[in-house]
């Protein structure tokens, strides 16, 4: 749902002179909290205001919006319906309800509500965008594109709509059209770092390294670092490439994304050392001991925050651009050795299980959040994943981070006692590394554990979505960044069955040979 949806009401409240001072204060606080992206705090303020005035339709709508922003759409439906019962003519209320219904799987009802919003207010572009997304849910891409283009005809600098249209074109396999949409969007919204970053991801997924690594500089955390330093994007201090010789220089690098990104970008550090530099690094605290053992850095410290403390650091994600990596051979993953005591402990836990031992992960990343394009979320439809798991041999180890109890139960009902939940090991990366060193295979979406498998010099069967996830490229049965991994891809229509069937066949062939 459009982030600005709730804030239109502030003027209505401020003009109402009959509002009690305490109620007015709660309302103003809630609006400020929504504006500051604090929906949990806004919810508390709104519930307190509703205790004073429980039949205020605007307060009910704002409560629904605050719940949607917390991804609690099921709870949002009731206050939004109540707001509409008190005022059926407000298009924003129907827009919010349409989003809540759509996101909870009631897509047909959501479409009806969004269409009602547009009938009441034809120029409510947020509702037109949300309706386009609803048609995407139904895989009606023609209708979705029509609505997105209608928004862009009126607002060509609408970044969210440009992203949505480009993402749809990419998903359907029209990569060049997706790039054109983004380039046009950048012309119309030149200040948007988000569009440039998304363009960079897609260029990298197509192997267009030089331009891709340049646009990758527009990622959010890098902008936060530059703002902290008071530097512009193109500051020579941060943009000047490294020279070919760095003899005697000491460079400090700093992690600024997730654990998987730390592991991925550390592979570029050896190029700095080959040029003669001493390289010190700050990485995610949970990785410090592993990275120290790898020897990839000359000195290491934990990075308690994602933004470096001062300008003495270079960001890990900047290394490919600063090294002119487009002209260099693709570096392999850094290597980790598991701890011997962890290996012994894990071996004892696995000793009584039937081989092969196959790890499973069906979901990774942060769940999709309204208005946040930079979230990377990967998921195989769970029912499809269970269908695949039933055909796999041996013992199935649940390596999913924070699996739902009903998911583990469903796997057990489908596959029997050979399902073993070891997901708790995700809290201890050293234990997980030791486990991954001793299993026979792994099938799942890209996640931290896949990076750890690469660090062990092993491979896996990775299920790659239609997102522009450049580490796995846009096409092909393998990725140059992860030798030994077998890549199975989601189809352009969003289904997984072809990729899952191929993964089953590939794994079965391996173990039939043994």
N, C-alpha and C positions, 0 to 999 in steps of 0.2 A: 504494500500500500504506500502511496506517496507520503513521504515524511512530513510534508507541510500541511497535511489534511486537517489536523486538529486546530491549527493556530488561528484560523479565520474567526473564531468565536470571541477573541479577546476584546475586540471593540464592542461587541454586543453586551458583554458583561459590564464593561467600564461605563457604558452609557446608561445603565439601569440604576438610577439614583435610589431606588427602593431597596437595593441589596444591602443586607446587614453588614456592618463593618467587618465582623469576624468571618462571614461568608465571603465577602469581597476579598479579604486577605487570602483565604484558602484558594479561591479561584485564581487569583493573580499568581500565587505560588505554584499551583498546578500547571498553569500555562507556561511559566518560566521553566519549570522542570521538564515539560515536554519539549520546549524549545532547546533545552540543554541536553536532550537525549537522555533523560533520567526517568523512564517510564515507571519504574518501580516506586520511586518517590512520588511521582505524579498520581499514581493510583491511590496511595495513602491519603494525599491531600483531597483528591476527588471523593473518596469514600467518606471522609470527614465532612465535606461540603454537602454530600447527599444525605448525611444524617440530619442536617439542618433543613434541607430542601429536597426531599426524596423524589419529587415529581418534576424536576427541572430537566427538560429534554436535552438541553445543551450539555449539562453535567453528565447525563447518562451516555451521551455520544462520546464525550471526552474520555469517560471511563472505558468504554469499548475500545477506543483508539489506543489508550495506554496498555490495555491487555493485548491487543494485536501486536503492538511493538515489543511485547515480551514473549511473543509467539504462543500466547494463551488464547487462541482464537475461539476454542470451544466455549470458554467462559465469557468471551466478548459478545457472543450472539444474544444472550438474554438482555443485557442493558441496551444494546443497539435496537433490538426489537421493541423494547419498552419506549425508547426515545422516538421511534417512528410512530408508535401508537399515540403518542402525545402530539406529534407534529409530522404529518405524512408528506409535507410539501418541501422538506429540506433535502436537497439532492445529496449533500455531504453525508447524511445519515444512511441513505441507501448505498452510497459508495462504500462506506465503512462496513456495512453489513455484507455487501457483496464480496468484499475481500475476505471477511471472516468465514463466510460460507464456502467460498472457493478454496481457501486454504485448509478447510476441514473435510474436503472431499465432496461437498455438496455443490458441485460445479454448476449444474443446471440452475439451481436456485440462485447461486451467486451471479450467474449471467443475467437472470431476470432482474435481480436487484440493481446491478450495474446499468442495465439498459433503462431501468426506471429512473436512475439518477441522471442519465443523459437526456431522457425525455423532459425531465424537470429543468435541467440546466445544460443545454447542448454544448456550451463552451467550457464545461467542467473537464478539462483535459486530463486531470488525474484519473477520473472515472473511465475515460476512453483508453488510457494506458492500462488501467487495471482490467478492463474488459478484454483488451488484447491478450494480456497474460492468461485470463481465464480460457480464452479460445486455444492458447498454447497448451493448457492442461488437457484440453480435449483433442489435442493434436490437429486442430483445424488451423494450420499454419497460413492458409490463404486469408482467412478472416483476421487472424492476428496481424499479419503484415499490413493489411488494409488499414487497420486501426492505428498501428504505429506510424504509418506514413501520413495519416490524417493529422496526428499530433505534430509530426515534424513539419508538415506543410504550414502549420500555424506557428510552431515554435521550433525552428530548425536547430536551435542551440540547446534543446532539451537533452541533456547528457544521458539520463536514465533510459529514454526511449531509443536513442542511438545505440546504446549498449544492448538493449533488448533485441532490436532488429538485427544488429550484427551477430549477436549470439545465436539467433534463430537461423540466420543464413549459414553460419558456421556449422551448426548442428546438422543441417540438411546437406552439408558437403559442398556448398558454394563458397569456397574459401576466398576467391578473388572478389566476389561481390561483398563479402563480409569486410574485407580490407577496404574496399571503396567506400562502404558506408561509414567506417570509422574515420577514414581520411577526410571525407566530406564533413563529418561531425566535428573534427578538429578544426577545419576551416571556419565553421560557424561558431565554435566555442573554443577559441585558441588558448584560453586560460585553463582548460580542463586537463589536469594531470591524469585523471582517471581514464579518459579516452586514449591518451598516449600510452599509458601503461598496458591497457587491454590490447592495443595494437601491437605493442612489443611482445606480449605473450603469444599472440597469434603468428607473428612473424617468426618467432623462435620455433614454434611448433611446426613451421614449414621449412625450417633449416636456413632461414635468411638471417644469419647470425649478426652481421655487422649492424644493420639497421635495428634488428631486434634488441640487441644488448643496449643500444642507445636509448630506445624508448623504454626499456625496462628500468631506466634511471628514474622514471616518474612514479615509482611505487610510493605508497603512503608513508611508510616508516622513514624513507629517505627525506621526504619533504619535512617530516617532523624534526629530523636531525638538523636540516638546514635552517629551519625556523629557529631552533634552539640556538644556533650559532649566529643568527642574523645574516645569513648568506643567501644570495639569489641562487636559483637553480643552476645557472651556468657559471658559477663561481670558478675561476681558474684553479683555485686552491683545491677544489674537489673534482674537477673535470680533466685536469692535465694528465694524459696517460703516463704510465711508468716508462722510464728510459730502458734501453736494452741492457744496460749494466747498472747494477745497484750495489757495487762492491763497497762494503763498510757501512751501508745504510741499515738502520733499524726501523722496521715498519710495524705498526700496530693495527690489527684488524679486529672488527667487532661484529658479533652476530646481531641481527636485527629483525629476524623473522621467526619461523618455527624450527623445531628440532630437525625435521626433514630438510629444511633449507640450510641449516648449519652443516649438516652432513653432505649435502649436495655441493655447496659453494666452497667448502674446505678443500675440495679437489683441485682448486686453482692455486692454492698457496704454494705448492712445489715449484710452480713457474717463477715465483718471486725469489725463492731460495736458489733456484738455478741461475738467476741473474746476480747472485752474490749477496742478497739481503738477509739479514736476520729478521725473522718474523715472529712477533709476539701476538697473542690473540686472547680475546675475551669471548667465551662461548656460553651457551645455556648451561647453568650449573649442573644439571643432571648428566651432561656429557663430558664434564671436565676430566674425570679419571680415564675414560675411554680414549679421548683425544690425546691426553698426555701419553698414554701407552703407545699410541700410533706413531708418535714422533713427527707428526706433520708440522707442528709448531715448535719453535725454539723455546718458548715460554708460554704459559697459559694461566689464565685467571677466570673465575666465574663472571658472567655478565648478568648482574641482578636485574637490569632493565634492558629493554630493546633499543633504546637510543643511547649512544655513547655519551660519556660525561663531557667530552671536550673535542676540539678539532684535531687532537693528536691521533685520532683513529681514522681508518678507512673502513667502510662498510663491506662485509663479505660479499653482499650482492652486487657491489660495484666492480669487483675484481675482473669479471670478464670484459667489461668495457675498458677499464684502465689498462688491461694487459693486451688489448687488441686480440682477444681470444679467437675472433673469427679467422685469424690467419694462423692459428696454432692447432696442432692435433688435439682432438677431444680428450681431455684427461680422464683417467679411470677413477673409480671411487676410492676414497681413502680406506685403509684396512684396519680392522680391530681384531684383537685376540681376546677371547673370553677368559675370565679368571678361572684358575684351576679348581678352586674350592667350589665355585658356582657350578662348574661342569660336573663335578662329582655329585653334588647335591641334586642337580637336575637329572643326571643319569639314573640315580636311585629312584626318582619319581617316575621315570619313563620305563623302567626295566620290565615291568609286568604288562605293559601295553602291547597290543598286537601291531606289528609293522605291516605296511608303511605308516608312519606318523605324518599326518597332513594337517597343516595349520589353515585356519579359515578366518577371513575378515571380509565383511560385506559393506562396511560403512566407515568413512573417515572424514576428518575435517570438522569444521563448525557448521551447524545447521544453517540453512539459508535464512538471512535476516533482511527485512524490508529495507530497501534503499542502500544496501551494502554490496556493491558489485564485486568487491575484492575478496569476498569470502570464497574459499575453494572447498567445495563440498562434493563428495563422491559417495554414491550409494547404488547398490544393485537391489532391485526389487526383491524383498526378502523371500517371498513365495517362490520366485524363480531360483534364488540362491539355494533354498532348501531342496528344490527339485534336482539341482545339480549335485548337491552334497550326497544325496541318496545313492548316486551312481559311483561315488568315489570309493576306492578300496581302503582297507585298514582302519586305523583309529583317527577320528576327526577331532582335532584340538581347537577349541574356541579361543582364538587370539584377539577377538574383537574387543576394543577398548570400551568399557562400560556397556556391555550388552544388556538388553532388557531381559528381565526374567522370563517373559513369555517367549522371547526369541530362543533362548537356550532350551526352554521346555519344548518348543515346536521342533527344534532340531533333534532333540532326544526322541520325541514321538515318531519322527520320520525315519531316523537312522538307528534307533535302538541304543543299547548301552555302550556302543563304541564312540559316543560323543562324550568328550571330557572337557570341562570348562577350566581353562588355565588363564582366563582373562585377567585375573588379579596380578599376574606377573608384569602387566604393563606399567604398574607403579614402580617397578624396580628394573631399570634398563639393563643392569648387569645380569640379572637373572634371566631377563628376556633374551639377551644376547647369547647366553649359554644354552637356552632352550632352542633358539633358532639354529645354533651350530649343530644340534643333534637330531632335529626332525628330518624327515625325508623329502618333504615338499611343502609348498605353501601356495594357496590359491586365494586371491582376494584383491581388493582395490588398493591403489597406491596409498601407503601410509608410512609412518616412522619405521615400522618393522621391515618393510621392503627395503628401506635404506640400510637398515642393519644387516639384512641378508646380503646386500651388495658389499657392505664393509667386511663381511665374512668371506667374500669371494665366491658366494653361492648365487644361485638363480632362483626363480619362482615363476608361477603363472600369475600374471598381473592383469586384472580386469580394468580396462581404461575406458572412461566415459567419453562423451562427445565434447567435453570441455576442451579448451585449448591449453592442455597441460603439457607444456613444452618438454618436460623431462622425458615424456613417452612419445612425443611427436604426434603429428596429425594422422599419419597412416603407417602401415607396415606391421609386420609380425614381430619386430624387435625394435629396440631403441639403441642408438649409438652410445647413449650415456650409461646404459645398464647391460653390458654384455652378459649373456647367459640367461637372461630373463625372456620368457615367452609371453608375448603381448596378445591379448584377446580383447576385441573392441566392441563397444556398444554400437548398434546399428543406427543409421541416421533417423529412423523412425522412433528411436528411444528404447527399443526392445533389446534384450540381452541374450535371447535364447541361442542365437547362432554362435556368439562368442562363448557362452557357457558350454554348449555342446562340444565346441572345438577344444575347450579346456579339459573337459572330461575325457575326450578321446586322446588328447596329448598325454595326460597323466596315466590313463589306462595303458597306453602303449609302452610307457616307460616301465611300468611294473609287470606287465606281461612278459617283458624281456628278461626279467630277473627270476 
